[in-house]
Amino acid sequence: MLALYRIVDAFFLVYTLLIVVRIFLSWIPHDYTLFIFNFIYDVTEPVLDIFRRLIPVRVNLPLDFSPLLAIIALQLLKSLLLNLIGKFI
């Protein structure tokens, strides 16, 4: 069970880091055809799309808060799962 605890913890850490990397990539020009950029966008887009549908971007304020909401939700889900796993250790 300790191995499962560490795997879940590592998964959420890596996914959160991928979202943070995507945030930084949105600020700099880069080649979208490179594999690493496609990978980051393909992996993070399903989660971010859920939050984009909840909070649409306003025309006069083009800020996307979906990464922030996704990170908060991921941390809450991580805490919940790790608490459940921790009860069985």
C-alpha positions in Angstrom: 0.0 0.0 0.0 2.9 2.3 0.6 3.9 1.9 -3.0 0.4 2.9 -4.2 0.6 5.9 -1.9 3.8 7.0 -3.5 2.6 6.3 -7.1 -0.5 8.4 -6.5 1.5 11.2 -5.0 4.0 11.2 -7.8 1.3 11.2 -10.5 -0.4 14.3 -9.1 3.0 16.0 -8.7 3.9 15.3 -12.3 0.5 16.3 -13.6 0.6 19.6 -11.7 4.1 20.3 -13.0 2.9 19.7 -16.6 0.1 22.3 -16.0 2.6 24.8 -14.7 4.9 24.1 -17.7 2.0 24.7 -20.0 1.3 28.0 -18.3 4.9 29.2 -19.0 4.7 27.9 -22.5 1.7 30.1 -23.2 3.8 33.1 -22.4 6.7 32.4 -24.8 6.7 31.7 -28.5 7.5 28.1 -29.4 7.1 25.6 -32.1 3.8 23.7 -31.7 4.9 20.9 -34.0 7.6 19.6 -31.6 6.7 16.4 -29.8 7.2 17.6 -26.3 4.9 20.6 -26.7 2.2 18.4 -28.3 2.6 15.9 -25.5 2.1 18.6 -22.8 -0.9 20.1 -24.5 -2.5 16.7 -25.3 -2.0 15.5 -21.7 -3.3 18.6 -19.9 -6.0 19.7 -22.3 -8.7 17.3 -21.1 -8.6 18.6 -17.5 -8.2 22.2 -18.5 -11.1 22.0 -20.9 -13.4 21.0 -18.1 -12.6 24.1 -16.2 -12.8 26.3 -19.3 -16.3 25.3 -19.8 -17.2 26.2 -16.2 -15.6 29.7 -16.4 -15.7 31.1 -19.9 -13.1 33.7 -20.9 -14.5 37.2 -21.1 -13.8 39.3 -24.2 -12.6 42.3 -22.3 -10.5 40.3 -19.8 -8.6 37.6 -21.8 -7.3 35.7 -18.8 -7.6 31.9 -18.5 -8.1 30.8 -14.9 -8.6 27.2 -15.8 -5.0 26.1 -14.9 -5.4 27.6 -11.4 -8.7 25.9 -10.8 -7.4 22.7 -12.2 -4.4 22.8 -9.8 -6.6 23.5 -6.9 -9.0 20.6 -7.8 -6.0 18.3 -8.4 -4.6 19.1 -5.0 -8.0 18.5 -3.3 -8.4 15.2 -5.2 -4.8 14.2 -4.3 -5.5 14.9 -0.6 -8.7 12.9 -0.6 -7.1 9.9 -2.4 -4.0 9.9 -0.2 -6.1 10.1 3.0 -8.2 7.1 1.8 -5.0 5.2 0.9 -3.4 6.2 4.2 -6.3 4.6 6.2 -5.4 1.2 4.7 -1.7 1.4 5.4 
